[in-house]
Amino acid sequence: MAKPATENEPSSRVLAHPALNGARVIVLDNSVGELMMFNESYWFIHRVRTNNELHFRNTRYYSPSRTVGAMEPDGFFRTGRRVEPSLVSILLLDPARVAEASRELGGGASPRFGGLLTLGDPPLFGALGGLVQAFREPSTSELAVEDRLAAFLPLVLSRATEGAVLLGDAPREPAPVRRARDMIHDRFGEKLSLQELAAEGRLSTYALVRAFTNHFGVPPHAYQNQLRLTRARRALEIGRSASAAALEVGFYDQSHFAKLFKRAIGMTPSSYASAFRARGSGADDDAVRRRGP
């Protein structure tokens, strides 16, 4: 269990269920700190108690209590500071699981919500709460937890589009930003200079930082660090040690890696990894190196 939040850290823990590979839940219990993550998964947010702003792709969203948030992959996400402690659980699902449900509904393989949606739907809120509870109780049978996921996913995808055809196109970045972003994803474990990224984007360094930040909400260096942390989480989930995960994604200073990791999601790398040890490895090694969406 994570230690109580300090002024700069969220109070959080991660949950995994033996029956659901490609799924995990981050729980923020009485948290007042910020959460900062690059997301390569679909996020479904169970907001029991919260009243704060969220920032995604440089857009601000309001998150009221007793609602469900739905967020598509590929962007930098952070919460604002909270005046009152929040009670929030975030279900992270690999795109392959969401794609299967989307195809059954007649949608595309990569459903898009246009950013982050807030859904005030009591049945949906209850369905997600039941699924989160299954993660809190690992003794829940495999059939029961699969049933809860199978009930929740079609419901949330339908509600997210209000019966419309699910979108399949990712948001388009300006060409210079896309080129710089692709270089970061291709070489996320390397030391990249701003001059290299600007040359790839065919802009001046100042123009690239401005355009990149306008689209993603963070400058290139912060984006790369958050992408590295996301890949490090994947490595920890498949059994890598904290030191091996850090080196694999390009962090050569272990203390710096641990500090960034804890500041981003409120727990140490070893605490994060411990949630997956009992479950066993269900991910593949390529997921750590994969460029993402």
N, C-alpha and C positions, 0 to 999 in steps of 0.2 A: 504494500500500500504506500502511496506517495506521501511524503511529509506534507504538513500544512503549507499552504501557499505563502511565499514571501511576497514582498511588494512587486517583484518583477516576474513571478512565476505562477502558472496555473497549478491547481491541485487536481491531479488526474491519475487514472490508471487505465490499463488496457485489458480487455477480456477477449478470450478466444474460446470457441466451443469445438470439442473433438469431431463433431459431425459436419462442421461447416468450414471446409477449406476455402480460402479466398474471401473470408469474412472476418471482421473483428469489430469490437465496440470500444470506443474511448469514452470513459465516464468522467464527467466533471462534477464532482460532489462539493457543494459549497465553495465553488471557485470564484475568485475575484480577479485573478490575473488574466493576462492575454494568452491566447492560443494562436500559434503561428505555424502553418504547415503548407507545403506544396501538395496538392491533391492529384493523385493519379487514379483515384477510385471514385465511384459514385458515393456521395455522402447523403445519408438520410438522418436528420437531426430531430431527436425527441426532446422537446423543450418543456419540461415540467415547470420550471421556475426560471425565468430570465427576463430581462428588460434592458437590452443593450443593442448597440450597432454591430453589424458584421461588415467586413470589407472583402470583396471578391472581385478580381479583375478591375480594381480601382473604382468600383461602384459601392456605395454604402447601402446597406439593407437594415431594416428594423426587424427585430426578432421577438415577438410577444410570447408570453407564456401559453402553455397548453396548445401548441401548434406543432406542425411537422415542417421541417425545412428539407428541400430537395436540391442538391447541388451536383452539377455534372463535373466530370474530370477536367483537368488541365487548367490550372490557375493557382495563384497564390492566395491563400485564405488567412485572415486573421480576425480575431474578435477585438472589440474595443475594451477599455477598462470598464469594469462593472461596479456600480455604486453598491449594489446588494449582491450577496453570494448567489450563484446560479446552480441549478440542478439540471444538467443536460447530459444526454447520451448521444453519441454519434456512431451510427452504423456505417462502416466502410465496406463496400462491396466491390470486388473486382469487376471490371467491365464485362468479362465473359458471362458472369451470372446475370447481369442486367440485360445483356444482349439477347440471351435465351428467352427471357420473359418478354422482351420487346418484340421479338419475332413472332411469338405466339399471339401477340395482340395486333399483328400486321404492321408493325413499325420497323424502323431501320435498326441496323446492328449497333449503332452508337446513338441512342436517344439523347436529345439535347433539350434542356429546359430554358435556354436563353440566359443562364446565369444561376441565380439562387431564388427558388420559389418558397413562399410561405403559404402553407395549406392549413386553414382552420377547419378541420374535418374531424369530428369526434370519433367516428368508426376507424378512420385512418390512424388517429392518435392512439387509440386503444390497440390496434393491430401492431403498431411499431413498439408500443410499450410491452406487449406480450412477447414479442421477439427479443427485445432487450432483456427481459426477465429470464429468458431461456439461457442467455449468456451468463447471467448472474448465478444461475444454478446449473453447473455442468452435469449434474445427474439427470437433467431432462433428457429423455430418450431421443435417439437419432430421428426416429419417425416424427416425434412431436415437434422438434425444432425445424425439420424440413417442412412440415405442414405449415408452421407459422410463417416461414419465409415464403412458401408458395402462395399463401393467402395474402401476404403483405405486398409483394412485388407487383403483381398485376393491378392491385388496388391503387398503389401510389403512382404507377405510370399512367393509369387512366385518369386519376385526379389531377395529375400534373399537367395534362394536356386537355382536360375537360372533354374527353372523347374524341379529340382531333387526332389526326395521324401524327405519330411521334416523329419529331424532327431527327434527321440523320446527319446534318452538316455541322461541322465544327465552326466556331466563329473564326472569321478571317482576320489575321493580323495584317497591318501594313507590311509590304514586302521587305523593307529593311529590318523591321522588328522580327519578322518570321525567319529571315536568314540568320540573324544573330541568335535567336532562340534555338534554331536547329543546330547551330554550332555548339551551344551550351549543352544541349541534350546529347549530341554525338561525342562530346569531349568533357563530360561533366566532371570526371575525375582528374582532369588536368588543370594546371595553372594557366588560365586564360587572361590576357591583358585586355584592357578596354580598347587599346589600339587595334588589336586583332579583330575584336568584335565589330568595331566601327568600320574597319576595312571590309569585313564580310557583309556588313549591312550597307556599305557604300554611302556612309554618312560621316560627318565629323563626330568626334567623341561626345561633344556637348549635345549635338542633335540626337545622337543615338540614345543617350541616357534619358533625355527628355521624352522621346517617342516611346522608348521601352517602358519607362515608368508610367506614362499616360495610359498604356494598354494593360500592363500587368499589375500596376500598383506598387512595384518595387523596382529598384535599379538592377542591372544585370548581375552584379556580385551577390546581392542578397538572394536573387532568384536562383543562382547556381548553388549557394549554400543550402537553400531549402530543398532543392532537387536532390542534392547529395544526402541530406537527412532522410528524405523519403526513400531513396535507394538503400540507405543504411538500415532503415526499419525493415525493408524487405529481406535484407541479409540476416538480420537478427531473427526474423520469423522462420527462416529455414535452418536455423541452428548455428549460424556463425557466432563466434565470440565477439565481444564488443571491440576488442583490438583489431580483429580480422576485418570486421565490418567497416571500421573507420578507415583502415588502409585501402580496402577494396574500392571505396567511393572517393578517395582522394584526401582524407584528413590524416595528416602525418603527426599531428600533435594530439595525443590522446586526451589530455586535459581540456584542450580547446573543443574537441569533438564532444566530450561529455557535457561541457558547459552549454554549448549550443543546443544539444539534444534536449537537455533538461529545461532550458529556457523555452524551447519551442513547444514541447508537449507536456512538461511538468513531471517527468520521471526520468530516472537514469537509464542508459541503454541496457544495463543488466536487469533492471526491474521490468523493462519492456519485454526483453527476451524470455523472462521466466514464465510469462503467460502462455507461451507457445511450446514450452518443453514437454509438458504433460501430454499435449495434443499430438506431438510428433510433427515431422516435416510434411507439409502438403503442397508447398510451392516449388517451382523449379528454379534452378540457378540462373537461367536466362532472364528471369523477371528482375534480377538485380541490375543486369546490364542493359536491359531493353530500353529503347529510347522513349517509349511511352507514346500517348496519342498525339 
